[in-house]
Amino acid sequence: MPPAQEQQQLPDQLAPIYSAIESGQETSVIKLVNTLHPAEIAFLIESLPDEEQREKIWNLVAIGRKGETLTHLNDYIRLQFIESMPTSELVVTTRTMDHDDLADLLPDMPDVVSRVLLQSMESQHRERLESVLSYPEDSAGGLMNTDTISIRTDISLETVMRYLRFLGKIPDTTDNLIVVNKAGFYQGVLYLSDLLTHDPEQFVSSVMNTKLRGIHAATEQTEVAALFERRDLITAPVVDEQGYLLGRITIDDIVDVIRDEGEHTFMSQAGLSEEDDMFAPVLSSSKRRAIWLGVNLLTALLASTVIGMFQVTIEKMVALAVLMPIVASMGGIAGSQTLTLVIRGMALGQLNNNNYRSLIVKEVSVSLINGLLWALVLAIISGVWFANMTLAYVIGFAIIINLVIAAFSGVVIPITLDKMGADPALAGGVFLTTITDVIGFFAFLGLASFMLV
């Protein structure tokens, strides 16, 4: 079933739980909640507007399911639950979690919980967790899990089969076994399909795939996601600078990365965070949004200042006030189209220093063609509307100028912000709107002052 369809059906699946909560049927709620996947439990909790209801549902979740549920909750709710849980419960909750998920949670844990948890681990598990924690959260090392099954090149497939039977189970989402040499350095992978279909007498070295390169632990998660997409990977090995095997990344982690990146881009366009709680308290939500409202106010004042410079011109010809918003709006739309295209290209790793000049030329050319087209349309409309052909020329030239500048800015702004270490998705729209408004008003009113007054 397509993911979108599953997401549409999820509220229907949760309907009995909502009804049980409203009617106070605690026994039914306990039973229904603990039949859900941890991600669905998190969805249920986030959709409840009342904090008391959230806390009540959380207390009904089985202790063995709380750890994974925490990883699916947004930061605001997760921190609330962690702060409310006793140290002993937190330790029990997180002890059996995968290393990559636990590494994500540990920074939010109280120091005493982190210490107790690390001390209670076997040395091998502690070393694996510390290996994940030593890398940034948004890197391949931060994404990896250490639940790898590694084999050597000099053994037969029959020996590998006996080894797997001895283990009794293999980690989830396993499509291959990772091949290493005696020192633990990555050599290649043995796909389970090859293991099952080749002669058991053959050696691993003759069947393994050496084309799949290990992903360096410092690789950024967006690049890792792009690698998975291009190569149609389900899992991939993670190695250090020398090629020593550290762990593996699985497709479920990459799906989370892609989803988070999409949510981040979408929410950032409104100056919001993907971790914002829909039902967060009014005051905290107001504080977060006030910052970007203030920034937009400053940009609006800048645009108003430009309009004020031509107050006399506008007073002499009221038609300018009627047509002025059209120029800014057209520039804003054209710039947003380019900005979205560039941010997507940057996220996919398709845009670099070698090709961004070509993109500028292409986008400016597209805007120039559209500018000529819509300038002609608006010139005819305004000329007929106000019976003034000079006004038609003014708005036509202003449209062309603003669309070209908007396209140029749509490419340059996100690239510049990225090089400065800022988030193009978060700040790009604000800067672009300011430029298209200011340039649009200045071009239109400036030409009007020169040609009409």
C-alpha positions in Angstrom: 0.0 0.0 0.0 1.4 3.5 -0.9 2.7 5.4 2.2 0.3 8.3 1.5 -2.6 5.9 1.5 -1.4 4.3 4.8 -1.1 7.8 6.4 -4.7 8.6 5.3 -6.0 5.4 6.9 -4.1 5.8 10.2 -6.6 8.3 11.8 -9.4 5.8 11.0 -7.4 3.0 12.7 -7.0 5.2 15.8 -10.7 6.2 15.9 -11.6 3.4 18.4 -8.9 4.7 20.7 -10.1 8.2 20.5 -13.6 7.0 21.4 -12.3 4.9 24.3 -10.3 7.9 25.6 -13.3 10.2 25.5 -15.5 7.6 27.3 -12.9 6.9 29.9 -12.6 3.1 29.1 -9.0 2.7 30.5 -8.9 -1.0 30.0 -9.8 -0.8 26.4 -7.3 2.1 25.9 -4.5 0.0 27.4 -5.3 -2.9 25.1 -5.7 -0.8 22.0 -2.7 1.4 22.5 -0.3 -1.5 23.0 -1.4 -3.2 19.8 -0.1 -0.2 17.8 3.4 0.2 16.3 5.5 2.7 18.4 5.3 5.2 15.5 1.5 5.0 15.6 1.6 5.5 19.4 3.7 8.6 18.8 1.2 9.8 16.2 -1.7 9.3 18.6 0.0 11.2 21.4 1.0 14.1 19.1 -2.6 14.4 17.9 -4.0 14.8 21.4 -4.4 18.6 22.3 -4.6 18.0 26.0 -1.3 17.5 27.9 -3.1 15.5 30.6 -4.4 13.1 28.0 -1.0 12.8 26.5 0.5 12.0 29.9 -2.2 9.4 30.6 -1.7 7.6 27.3 2.1 7.6 27.8 1.7 6.0 31.2 -0.4 3.2 29.6 2.3 2.3 27.1 4.1 -0.9 28.0 7.6 -0.2 29.3 9.3 -2.2 26.6 7.7 0.0 23.9 8.4 3.4 25.3 12.0 3.6 24.1 11.2 3.3 20.4 8.1 5.5 20.8 10.3 8.3 22.2 12.4 8.2 19.0 9.2 9.0 16.9 8.0 11.9 19.1 8.8 15.5 18.3 11.5 17.2 20.5 9.0 19.1 22.6 6.9 16.1 23.8 9.9 13.8 24.0 11.7 16.2 26.5 8.5 16.5 28.5 8.2 12.7 28.9 11.9 12.2 29.6 11.8 14.8 32.4 8.8 13.2 34.0 10.2 9.6 34.0 12.2 8.2 37.0 15.8 7.3 36.3 15.2 3.6 36.8 12.3 3.6 34.3 14.4 5.5 31.7 17.3 3.0 32.1 14.9 0.0 31.6 13.1 1.7 28.7 16.2 2.4 26.7 18.5 -0.5 27.6 17.3 -2.8 24.7 17.1 -0.1 22.0 19.2 -0.2 18.8 22.5 1.7 19.1 21.6 4.3 16.5 18.2 5.1 18.1 19.8 5.2 21.6 22.5 7.6 20.3 19.7 9.9 19.2 18.1 9.9 22.6 21.1 10.1 24.9 21.7 13.9 24.4 18.2 14.5 25.7 18.7 12.2 28.7 19.7 13.6 32.2 23.4 13.0 32.8 22.7 10.6 35.7 20.6 8.4 33.4 23.3 8.4 30.7 26.0 7.4 33.2 23.9 4.6 34.7 22.9 3.3 31.3 26.5 3.2 30.0 27.7 1.6 33.2 25.0 -1.1 33.0 26.0 -2.1 29.4 28.4 -4.9 28.5 31.7 -3.5 27.4 31.1 -4.6 23.8 27.7 -2.8 23.6 29.1 0.3 25.3 32.0 0.5 22.8 29.6 0.2 19.9 27.3 2.9 21.3 30.3 5.2 22.0 31.4 4.6 18.4 28.0 5.9 17.1 28.1 8.9 19.6 31.6 9.9 18.4 30.1 11.1 15.0 27.7 14.0 14.3 24.0 13.1 14.4 23.5 14.1 10.8 26.4 12.0 9.4 26.7 8.4 8.3 28.4 7.5 11.5 25.5 9.0 13.5 22.9 7.1 11.4 24.7 3.7 11.5 23.7 0.7 13.6 26.4 -1.7 14.8 24.3 -4.8 14.5 26.4 -6.1 11.6 27.0 -9.7 10.7 30.5 -9.9 9.2 32.2 -12.9 7.6 35.6 -13.6 6.1 36.6 -14.2 2.5 38.3 -17.6 3.1 35.3 -19.6 4.2 32.8 -21.6 2.2 29.1 -20.7 1.8 28.2 -23.9 3.7 30.2 -22.6 6.7 28.4 -19.3 6.4 25.0 -21.1 6.5 26.0 -23.1 9.6 27.1 -19.8 11.2 23.7 -18.2 10.5 21.9 -21.2 11.9 24.1 -21.0 15.0 23.1 -17.3 15.5 19.5 -18.3 15.3 18.3 -14.9 13.9 19.6 -12.0 11.8 19.0 -8.3 12.3 16.0 -6.7 10.6 16.4 -5.3 7.1 19.3 -7.6 6.3 19.9 -8.2 2.6 23.6 -9.0 2.8 26.4 -10.1 5.0 29.4 -7.8 5.2 32.8 -9.3 4.2 35.9 -8.3 6.1 39.5 -9.5 6.2 41.3 -10.8 9.4 41.9 -7.2 10.6 38.3 -6.2 10.2 38.7 -4.0 7.1 35.8 -3.9 4.6 36.2 -6.1 1.5 32.7 -6.4 0.0 29.2 -7.9 0.7 27.7 -11.3 0.2 24.0 -11.0 -0.7 21.7 -13.5 0.9 20.2 -14.3 -2.5 23.7 -15.3 -3.7 24.3 -17.3 -0.5 21.1 -19.3 -1.2 21.5 -19.9 -4.9 25.2 -20.7 -5.3 27.1 -24.0 -4.7 27.7 -24.4 -0.9 31.2 -25.6 -1.7 32.2 -22.2 -3.2 34.1 -19.7 -1.1 32.9 -16.3 -0.1 35.7 -14.6 -2.1 34.3 -16.1 -5.4 30.7 -15.0 -4.8 30.9 -11.7 -2.9 30.2 -8.4 -4.5 33.1 -6.0 -4.4 31.4 -3.1 -6.3 29.5 -1.8 -3.3 31.8 0.7 -1.7 31.7 1.5 2.0 30.3 4.8 3.0 32.7 7.0 5.0 31.4 7.7 8.5 31.8 11.5 8.1 29.6 11.6 5.0 26.6 13.9 5.5 23.2 12.3 5.8 21.7 14.0 2.7 24.6 12.6 0.6 24.0 9.1 2.1 20.3 9.4 1.2 21.2 10.3 -2.3 23.5 7.3 -2.5 20.7 5.0 -1.4 18.4 6.5 -4.0 20.9 6.3 -6.9 22.0 2.7 -6.1 18.6 1.4 -4.9 20.3 0.2 -1.7 18.6 -1.5 1.3 21.6 -1.5 3.5 25.1 -0.2 3.1 28.4 -0.6 5.2 29.9 2.3 7.0 33.7 2.5 7.3 36.3 4.8 8.8 39.1 6.7 6.9 41.2 3.5 6.8 38.4 1.3 5.6 37.7 -0.4 8.9 34.1 -1.7 9.2 32.2 0.3 11.8 28.5 -0.6 11.1 25.8 -0.4 8.6 23.0 2.0 7.5 19.5 0.6 6.7 16.8 1.9 4.4 14.4 2.7 7.3 16.9 5.2 8.6 17.2 6.8 5.2 13.4 7.0 4.9 13.5 9.0 8.2 16.2 11.3 6.7 14.2 12.0 3.5 11.0 12.6 5.5 12.8 14.9 8.0 14.5 16.9 5.1 11.2 17.3 3.4 9.4 18.5 6.5 12.3 20.8 7.3 12.2 22.5 3.9 8.4 22.8 4.0 8.2 24.2 7.5 11.2 26.5 7.1 9.4 28.3 4.3 7.1 29.6 7.0 9.9 30.2 9.6 8.8 27.1 11.6 10.6 24.0 12.8 9.6 20.5 11.8 9.8 19.7 15.5 7.2 22.3 16.5 4.3 20.7 18.4 0.9 21.4 16.8 -0.7 21.7 20.3 2.2 23.5 22.1 1.2 26.1 24.7 0.1 29.5 23.2 3.0 31.5 24.8 5.8 29.2 23.6 4.3 29.1 20.1 3.9 32.9 20.0 7.6 33.4 21.0 8.9 31.2 18.3 6.8 32.7 15.6 7.3 36.3 16.8 10.9 36.3 15.6 10.1 35.7 11.9 7.1 38.0 12.1 9.5 40.7 13.3 11.9 39.9 10.4 9.1 40.1 7.9 8.0 43.4 9.5 11.4 44.9 8.9 11.4 43.8 5.2 7.9 45.2 4.8 9.0 48.5 6.2 11.9 48.5 3.8 9.5 48.0 0.9 7.2 50.7 2.3 10.2 53.1 2.5 10.8 52.6 -1.3 7.1 53.4 -1.9 7.3 56.5 0.3 10.1 57.8 -1.9 7.7 58.1 -4.7 4.7 59.4 -2.7 4.3 62.5 -4.9 4.3 60.4 -8.1 1.6 58.1 -6.7 -0.5 61.0 -5.6 -0.4 62.4 -9.1 -1.5 59.1 -10.7 -3.7 56.8 -8.7 -3.4 54.0 -11.3 0.1 53.4 -10.1 -1.2 52.3 -6.7 -3.6 49.9 -8.4 -1.0 48.2 -10.6 2.0 48.3 -8.2 1.2 45.1 -6.3 1.0 43.2 -9.6 4.7 43.9 -10.3 5.9 42.7 -6.9 3.6 39.6 -6.9 4.9 38.5 -10.3 8.5 38.9 -9.3 7.8 37.0 -6.0 6.3 34.0 -7.8 9.0 33.8 -10.4 11.7 34.1 -7.7 10.0 31.4 -5.6 10.0 29.0 -8.5 13.7 29.4 -9.0 14.5 29.3 -5.2 12.6 26.0 -4.8 14.4 24.5 -7.8 17.8 25.5 -6.4 17.1 24.4 -2.8 16.0 21.0 -4.2 19.2 20.8 -6.3 21.3 21.6 -3.3 19.6 18.9 -1.2 20.1 16.3 -3.9 23.8 17.3 -4.4 23.1 18.2 -8.0 24.2 21.8 -7.7 27.9 22.7 -7.3 30.5 25.3 -8.2 30.9 23.8 -11.7 27.3 24.2 -12.8 25.6 27.0 -10.9 26.6 29.6 -13.5 24.8 27.6 -16.1 21.8 27.5 -13.9 21.8 31.3 -13.5 21.9 31.7 -17.3 19.1 29.2 -17.8 16.8 30.7 -15.1 17.4 34.3 -16.2 16.6 33.2 -19.8 13.4 31.5 -18.7 12.4 34.6 -16.7 13.2 36.9 -19.6 11.0 34.9 -22.0 8.1 34.9 -19.4 8.8 38.5 -18.6 8.4 39.5 -22.3 5.2 37.4 -22.5 3.5 38.7 -19.4 4.8 42.2 -19.9 2.9 42.3 -23.2 -0.3 40.9 -21.6 -0.2 43.4 -18.7 0.7 46.3 -21.0 -2.4 45.6 -23.2 -4.6 45.2 -20.1 -3.4 48.4 -18.4 -3.3 50.4 -21.6 -7.0 49.6 -22.3 -8.0 49.9 -18.6 -6.5 53.3 -18.0 -6.3 54.5 -21.6 -2.7 55.4 -21.2 -0.1 53.7 -23.4 2.8 55.2 -21.6 1.6 53.5 -18.4 1.5 50.3 -20.4 5.2 50.7 -21.3 6.1 51.4 -17.7 4.5 48.3 -16.2 5.8 46.2 -19.1 9.4 47.2 -18.5 9.0 46.9 -14.7 7.7 43.3 -15.1 10.6 42.3 -17.2 13.2 43.9 -14.9 11.6 42.3 -11.8 11.3 38.8 -13.2 14.9 38.8 -14.4 16.2 40.1 -11.0 14.0 37.6 -9.2 15.4 34.6 -11.2 19.0 35.8 -10.6 18.3 36.3 -6.9 16.6 32.9 -6.6 19.8 31.2 -7.6 22.4 33.5 -5.8 20.6 33.8 -2.5 20.5 30.1 -1.4 24.0 29.5 -2.7 25.3 32.5 -0.7 23.4 31.5 2.4 24.8 27.9 2.2 28.3 29.2 1.9 27.8 31.4 4.9 26.6 28.4 6.9 22.9 29.6 7.0 19.9 27.5 6.1 18.7 28.4 2.6 15.3 26.9 3.2 14.7 29.0 6.3 16.1 32.4 5.3 16.0 32.3 1.5 12.3 33.1 1.2 12.6 36.2 3.4 15.5 37.7 1.5 13.9 36.9 -1.9 10.6 38.5 -1.0 12.5 41.6 0.2 14.4 41.9 -3.1 11.5 41.3 -5.4 9.3 43.8 -3.5 12.0 46.5 -3.3 13.2 46.0 -6.9 9.6 45.7 -8.2 8.4 48.9 -6.5 11.6 50.8 -7.4 11.5 49.8 -11.0 7.8 50.5 -11.5 7.7 53.8 -9.6 11.1 54.9 -10.8 10.1 54.4 -14.5 6.7 56.1 -13.8 8.4 59.2 -12.3 10.7 59.4 -15.3 8.1 58.7 -18.0 4.7 59.9 -16.6 5.3 62.8 -14.2 
